Amino acid sequence: MFLASLRDLQWRHRRFLVSVGAASLILGVSLIMSGLADSLRSEAEITVEAVGADHWVVGAGVSGPFSSVSALPAETASTFDALPGVDAADPLIVLHQAVTDAEERQVDVVLFGHEIGGLGSPPVVEGRVVTGPGEAVIDAQAGIGIGETVTAGAAEFTIVGRTRDLTTLAGLPSLYAPIGEVQGALLGGLDVAQAIVVRGTPDSLPSELAALTPVEVVDDMLRPLSAMIGTVQRVRDVLWLAAAAIVGSILYLAALERGRDFAVFRAMGFGPARLFASLAIQSIVISALAGVLGIGLAQVLVPLLPSRLSVPTSALAMLPLVVIAVGIIASAVTARRAATTDPALAFGGAA
């Protein structure tokens, strides 16, 4: 039975190669979809971690600094220095802002207003950190080089450094500038902050304040994208079913042509379970080849995409299970066709 299944694959190799090619394309795209959903959380975690805070203090009842407006007096940060468990505390502003570069090109960024040299000052991979007024650091995703200028509201900043992979909301580059100038240019000069970022763990807080962990801040950043992440995951699931449908349709067409083969097997006493195993072998072989090619295709396509993403290890680890499931689902309908074949066909008549 096993040899018969493999010989049939060899005999109808062109048809099965078409099935492998189509299924591999679908599985490759499904891996990319898994990478997209995974990269959104990874992106948020990297950006939040770059702030260097153990806790983000916001107003009580506020969901977080990225999804809600929470104006705190910036001077509140100075009161945290005396709290037990606090090593450092600085005010931070986070704003979604469109800035204009020297070529009058508008670039959407997430603007972080931070104390110079304090928490929120990002790790720089090119150039240097902000050391004085009129300077800013921007992520390389923006395509703005060192020495160029950007305008945010009434303030103009010279880019002195660049970061890498510090983006939010599926690829918006981060712009880091002195908090005082951000307040003057965009907040009417008000000495306020959206959060007080703290290194350490404060033992107690006033009732009007709440401390969020970095994980909670990441969840807050991703909340506006939750519907999109869910949609991406559902589309990935549909793609897996589509791969099963492709393999199943090829096997079903082959089964229509193998009526006499199945009749012989039935006449030899092979029951439905043996016939199902024969078809499952073919289906899993096709799905496995499609899975291997799908991984290769995903690795080729990922660098060509505008958003930074990678295929997560969890998706690669789950792919063998998906391949087996696709194989079983694809062979189920065809097995019913084989099991109902009349054994009399083995002794004459058209198949």
Buried (B, 14 or more C-beta within 10 A) or exposed (E): EEEBBEEBBEEBEEBBBEBBBBBBBBBBBBBBBBBBBBBBBBBBBBBBBBBBBBBBBBBEEBBBBBBBEBEBBBEBBEEBEEBEEBEBBBBBBBBEBEBBBBEEEEBEBBBBBBBBEBBBBBEBEBBEBBEEEBBBBBBBBBEBBBEBBBBBBEBBBEBBBBBBBBBBBBBBBBBBBBBBBBBBBBBEEEEBBBBBBBBBBBEEBEEEBBBBBBEBBBBBBBBEBEEBBEEBBEBBEEBBEBBBBBBBBBBBBBBEEBBBBBBBBBBEEBEEEBBBBBBBBBBBBBBBBBBBBBBEBBBEBBEEEEBBBBBBEEBBEBBEEBBBBBBBBBBBBBBBBBBEBEBEBBEEEEB
